[in-house]
Amino acid sequence: MISWLGTLKRNRLLKLFSLLLAIALWFTVSGEERTETTINMALELVNLHKNLMATNEVPPAVQVRVVGPRSIVNNLSQTRLTQTLDLNGYKSGRHTFSLGPNSFSLPRGVQVVRIQPNPIPLTLAATITRTLPIKPVLENNPAEGYELVSVNTRPAQVTVRGPAPELAELQFIPTLPIDLSFLKEHTVIATDLDFKNLHLALKDPIPILADIQISPKTITRTFPGVPVLTDPQEARESPAQVTLTIKGAWPVVQELNAEDLKAWADTRNLAPGRHRLNVSVELPQGVSLVRSRPAIVTVTVAKPS
C-alpha cells in the first residue's frame, strides 16, 4: 500500500494535467454537434480452410449507419475500414452471420444505427482440383475473303479448383468469346477463361493465349471474252476468244481483270494452212487454270505473199 501511494505521489503535476486534459476533451466531444452518416466497410473472409470456398455471392462491403460527434464521424468516413468474418472451424454447408453494434470496433461515442446487409448468408463447399482442356469460343466470321483454318490455345489445358459438384460435370473450360471479324492473318490473341456462374479459380494463374490461323479463301472466277493471240507467227484464230476459269487466293483473284490474263496459241514452225492448237494461258503468280473453253482453237497460217 505504501509503495502504491508513493507511486501515486510521483509526477503529480503531470498526472493532474493529463486528468484535466482528458476531462476537457470529454466535455468537448460530448458537447460537439452530433451527425449521422453511412460508412462502407470492406468485408473480408478470414481463416477459411484451404479445402473450402464460398459458393454464394458474398457482398464486397457492408454499409454501417452510424451517429456520433461530427469530427469523429467525419474522420471515420474518410478512412478505409474493414470488417472481417472469422471462419475458423466452419465446415461445408450454409451459415448465417448476424452483425450487431458490438461487431464493429468504433471509437467511443459512435453508435451503430443500422447495418446492411444483415444477416450475411454464406454457403461453404468442399473443393477439388481437376485438369481440363480449354475450348476456344469464337464469334463472327473472319474478314471477307478469309476463313478460319485452325485455333488452339496455349496452354491446351489448365488445372482449376472449385466445388466438387460443379467440377464433376465439366468436360472443358471455355474461353471468353473471341471476335474474328477483322482477322486476315495468323494472329495470337490474349484471352481469358469464362467461368460464368461457376465458382472456379486457376490453381496456378497463367496467361491464356489463342493461336488463330487465318488464311485467304480459295475462290474460282470465270472470265469470258479473253482474246487468243498467236505467237510467233501471225494467224487467224477460230474462235478468236476463249472463256477462262481460274482459281486462287481471294485477295489476288478478286482484283483480277480480263486484261490481266493472256491466252495464246504457239504457231512456231507451222506451215501455211489450218492447224488445231492447244490454248496456252499465262496467269499471275498464285493463280491456276481450272479450264479453258474451248481448250483447242483452229488457226490458219497464210501463205507467204
C-alpha positions, 0 to 999 in steps of 0.5 A: 500500500505504501509503495502504491501511494508513493507511486501515486505521489510521483509526477503529480503535476503531470498526472493532474494535467493529463486528468484535466486534459482528458476531462476537457476533451470529454466535455468537448466531444460530448458537447460537439454537434452530433451527425449521422452518416453511412460508412462502407466497410470492406468485408473480408473472409478470414481463416477459411480452410484451404479445402473450402470456398464460398459458393454464394455471392458474398457482398464486397462491403457492408454499409454501417449507419452510424451517429456520433460527434461530427469530427469523429464521424467525419474522420471515420468516413474518410478512412478505409475500414474493414470488417472481417468474418472469422471462419475458423472451424466452419465446415461445408454447408450454409451459415448465417452471420448476424452483425450487431453494434458490438461487431464493429470496433468504433471509437467511443461515442459512435453508435451503430444505427443500422447495418446492411446487409444483415444477416450475411448468408454464406454457403461453404463447399468442399473443393477439388482440383481437376485438369481440363482442356480449354475450348476456344469460343469464337464469334463472327466470321473472319474478314471477307475473303478469309476463313478460319483454318485452325485455333488452339490455345496455349496452354491446351489445358489448365488445372482449376479448383472449385466445388466438387459438384460443379467440377464433376460435370465439366468436360472443358473450360471455355474461353471468353468469346473471341471476335474474328471479324477483322482477322486476315492473318495468323494472329495470337490473341490474349484471352481469358477463361469464362467461368460464368456462374461457376465458382472456379479459380486457376490453381496456378494463374497463367496467361491464356493465349489463342493461336488463330490461323487465318488464311485467304479463301480459295475462290474460282472466277470465270472470265469470258471474252479473253482474246487468243493471240498467236505467237510467233507467227501471225494467224487467224484464230477460230474462235478468236476468244476463249472463256477462262476459269481460274482459281486462287487466293481471294485477295489476288483473284478478286482484283483480277481483270480480263486484261490481266490474263493472256491466252495464246496459241504457239504457231512456231514452225507451222506451215501455211494452212489450218492447224488445231492448237492447244490454248496456252494461258499465262496467269499471275503468280498464285493463280491456276487454270481450272479450264479453258473453253474451248481448250483447242482453237483452229488457226490458219497460217497464210501463205507467204505473199 
